[in-house]
Amino acid sequence: MGKVIARRQGIGKTLVIADYNEQALRAVVDELKADGHNVIGHRVDVSSRESVSGLAAGAAELGRITQVAHTAGLSPAQAPAQAILAVDLVGVALVLEEFGNVVSSGGAGVVIASMAGHMPMELSAEQERELAGTGAEDLLALPYVQSIEYPAVAYQLSKRANHIRVRALARQWGARGARLNSISPGVVSTKMGHQELASETGAVTKAMIDGSATRRIGTSDDIAAAAAFLLGTEASYITGTDLLVDGGVVAAVRSGQLFS
């Protein structure tokens, strides 16, 4: 998703592409350069404030930061609970905090969350306040976060927290004249998506596709189109919210037509 968003949004701009995996980073940078884009690669560990701060500072040195797309994430089929929490929960919080300090007036950011964040999950008002306002490094110390053992629960909580964090930080970004939103994809045809389909819960994932209104898997281009809208001037009055791009899965679940 990140590569497709970068390709679509990067025409005529300086692109900073960041990844934890240096080999994957080089491959994307080389591909986009070969296609004529002006690209700089930067290795980053989104679970480390020092690393994310260095990325934000490096990007700011190149000029005005007008668009930020955060696509890093781990799914339940890819990693244990603690790794998912470190990347999907803490990583998002760190990126939003650090880039919220350097984003330019008129700029915009999008976080790729997930439709999992819209699925039923009981959180108290106090827990929501904590997920909204606790410092990024302290999120893992929250008792109900510490107690999570299952990757699927870690993923769902992290994605719900992404929605909450975006709402909470929209005013901070707004103070700089910038906007902040999230996108919640459904099942998308990416490496991660196919790993989920091939996992032990793949039958449930397949049922979500078959039971949705569109009855198809999503594409990275679907998500990139949504990102282009939210990052562009046509969305200038939209901030602090989530755009669900799931082909109708959540609608089917909430209306009792799927998994009732």
BELDA-V985353 format. One line per field, one symbol per residue. phi: phi as a letter, one per 30 degrees, with the letter a starting at -180 (. if undefined). A space follows every 50 residues. Layout:
phi=???
This chain:
phi=.dddddddcddicdcccbaddddddddddddddddjdcbbcbdbcddcde ddddddddddddkdccbbbccdabcedcadedddddddcdeddddddddd dbdddidabbcdcadedcdeadbdddddddddcdeedcddddeddeddcc eddddddddddeedddddcedddddciccbbbbcdddcdbeddddddddd cdddddddddcdddhbddbddedddddddddcddcdccaibccdbbijdd dddddicbid
